[in-house]
Amino acid sequence: MRKLTYFIACSIDGFIGDESGDASFMYPFVDEEFFDFLKTEYPETMSTDGRRALGLDDLENQKFDTVIQGRASYDVGLREGMTSPYAHMREYVASRTLKESPDPHVEIVAEDVAAKVRALKAEESGLGIYLCGGSVLAGELLDEVDELVIKTYPVVIGTGMPMFGSGFAVEEFTLDDVRVFKNGVVVRTYSRKR
């Protein structure tokens, strides 16, 4: 069975962006060393437009062949004219309000997103599913998340959008790996205790 991995950036105090979801304050930490890590181990998590602009469009997917994201996360790229932000993967957008996909490569999941994720996880593939965000979708899919890859940036913002927009629940994960970068970024990988 394939894994659903929530691959997310956050502040030290666990916020993935300000109240509106803006996380641009984290961009300066993507220095040469950290970018090399992303390019080598998680190239598919970079948008297709970003990959093309950097001349990295030919990089093979390492961890994921499918991406699912919420409407608010999708709208960030859509406002910039990106109708298929991850064209190098199968793309799904969870939305009850977006009635029609603006791109034939992007499938809208309007009902029972957890059931859709379970169906995707049951597929035969050597690669997993990237939960791109955001907070509300991550909260809805918390029971389906098999792995967390948390890129913690060395900033505290005090308030903002939490990693999981859900009610109180205690879920246990096991720490599998920690990687520390010179710029203060820490990447922790956890697997769900089942």
C-alpha positions in Angstrom: 0.0 0.0 0.0 1.2 3.5 -0.9 1.9 6.1 1.7 0.3 9.5 2.1 3.1 11.9 3.1 2.4 15.4 4.5 5.5 17.2 3.3 5.2 20.6 4.9 7.2 23.7 5.9 6.6 25.4 9.2 7.9 27.8 11.8 9.5 26.6 15.1 6.1 27.2 16.7 4.3 25.0 14.2 2.6 27.4 11.8 2.7 26.8 8.0 2.0 30.5 7.3 0.4 33.6 8.7 -3.4 33.7 9.2 -3.9 34.0 5.4 -1.5 31.2 4.6 1.3 33.3 3.4 4.6 31.6 4.0 6.9 33.8 2.0 9.0 34.7 5.1 10.4 31.1 4.8 11.8 31.6 1.3 15.1 33.2 2.3 16.1 29.9 4.1 16.2 28.0 0.8 19.9 28.5 0.4 22.3 26.4 -1.8 22.7 23.5 0.7 19.0 23.2 1.4 18.0 23.6 -2.2 20.4 20.8 -3.1 18.6 18.6 -0.6 15.2 19.4 -2.1 16.5 19.0 -5.7 18.1 15.6 -4.9 15.6 14.0 -2.5 12.2 15.7 -3.2 12.4 17.3 -6.7 8.8 16.6 -7.4 7.7 18.9 -4.6 8.9 21.9 -6.6 6.2 23.3 -9.0 6.5 22.5 -12.7 7.0 26.2 -13.5 9.7 26.5 -10.8 11.5 23.4 -12.1 11.4 24.8 -15.7 12.7 28.2 -14.6 15.6 26.5 -12.9 16.3 24.1 -15.7 15.3 21.1 -13.6 12.4 19.9 -15.6 14.1 16.6 -16.4 14.5 15.5 -12.8 12.9 12.2 -12.0 10.3 12.0 -9.2 12.0 10.4 -6.2 9.2 9.9 -3.7 5.8 10.8 -5.2 3.9 10.4 -8.4 0.6 11.9 -7.1 -0.2 15.1 -5.3 -3.3 16.2 -3.5 -3.8 19.8 -2.2 -6.6 21.9 -0.9 -8.4 24.7 -2.7 -6.6 27.5 -0.9 -3.2 26.0 -1.7 -4.2 25.5 -5.3 -5.4 29.1 -5.5 -1.9 30.4 -4.7 -0.6 29.1 -8.0 -3.9 29.7 -9.9 -3.6 33.4 -9.1 -0.2 33.3 -10.9 -1.7 31.6 -13.9 -0.6 28.1 -12.9 -3.5 25.8 -13.6 -1.4 22.6 -13.3 1.2 23.4 -10.7 2.6 19.9 -10.5 2.2 18.7 -14.1 4.9 16.1 -13.5 2.5 14.2 -11.2 -1.1 13.2 -11.2 -2.9 16.2 -9.6 -6.0 16.3 -7.3 -7.5 19.3 -5.7 -10.0 18.8 -2.8 -12.7 21.5 -3.2 -16.4 21.6 -2.5 -16.6 25.0 -4.2 -14.5 24.6 -7.4 -17.1 23.1 -9.7 -14.9 22.6 -12.8 -11.2 22.1 -13.1 -9.4 24.9 -14.9 -7.0 22.3 -16.3 -7.6 18.9 -17.8 -4.6 17.5 -15.9 -6.2 18.5 -12.5 -9.0 16.4 -11.1 -11.3 18.0 -8.5 -12.3 15.9 -5.6 -15.6 17.4 -4.3 -16.9 14.6 -2.1 -15.3 12.2 0.5 -11.6 13.2 0.0 -10.6 10.5 2.5 -12.2 7.8 0.4 -10.3 9.1 -2.7 -7.0 9.1 -0.8 -7.7 5.5 0.4 -8.3 4.5 -3.3 -5.1 6.2 -4.3 -3.2 4.5 -1.5 -4.5 1.1 -2.7 -3.0 1.5 -6.2 0.1 -0.3 -7.3 3.0 2.1 -7.5 6.6 2.3 -6.2 6.0 6.0 -5.4 3.7 7.7 -2.8 1.2 10.5 -2.5 2.3 14.0 -1.6 -0.2 15.9 0.6 0.8 19.4 -0.4 -1.5 21.3 1.9 -3.2 23.1 3.4 -4.2 23.2 7.0 -7.9 22.3 6.5 -7.2 19.4 4.1 -4.5 18.1 6.4 -6.9 18.1 9.3 -9.5 16.2 7.2 -6.9 13.7 6.2 -5.1 13.3 9.5 -6.3 9.6 9.9 -4.9 8.9 6.4 -1.4 10.5 6.9 1.2 7.7 7.1 4.3 9.9 7.1 5.2 13.5 8.1 8.2 15.3 6.6 8.4 18.6 8.5 10.8 21.3 7.3 11.1 23.5 10.3 12.5 27.0 9.6 14.3 28.9 12.3 11.6 31.5 12.9 8.8 32.0 15.4 5.7 33.8 14.2 3.4 33.6 17.3 0.2 33.0 15.4 -0.9 31.8 12.0 -2.2 28.8 10.1 -1.5 25.6 12.0 -0.2 22.4 10.4 -3.5 20.6 11.0 -6.7 22.6 11.0 -8.7 20.1 13.0 -10.1 19.5 16.4 -8.1 18.2 19.3 -6.8 14.6 18.8 -3.7 12.8 20.0 -2.0 10.9 17.2 1.4 9.2 17.7 4.2 9.2 15.2 7.7 7.7 15.4 10.7 9.8 14.6 12.6 8.2 11.8 15.2 10.8 10.7 16.5 14.2 11.5 18.6 16.3 9.2 20.0 19.7 10.3 21.2 22.3 7.8 23.8 25.1 8.4 21.1 27.8 7.9 19.1 26.4 10.9 16.5 24.5 9.0 15.7 21.1 10.5 13.9 18.4 8.5 12.3 15.7 10.6 10.7 12.6 9.2 8.0 10.7 11.2 6.0 7.5 10.5 2.6 6.9 12.0 2.4 4.4 14.8 -0.2 1.9 13.7 
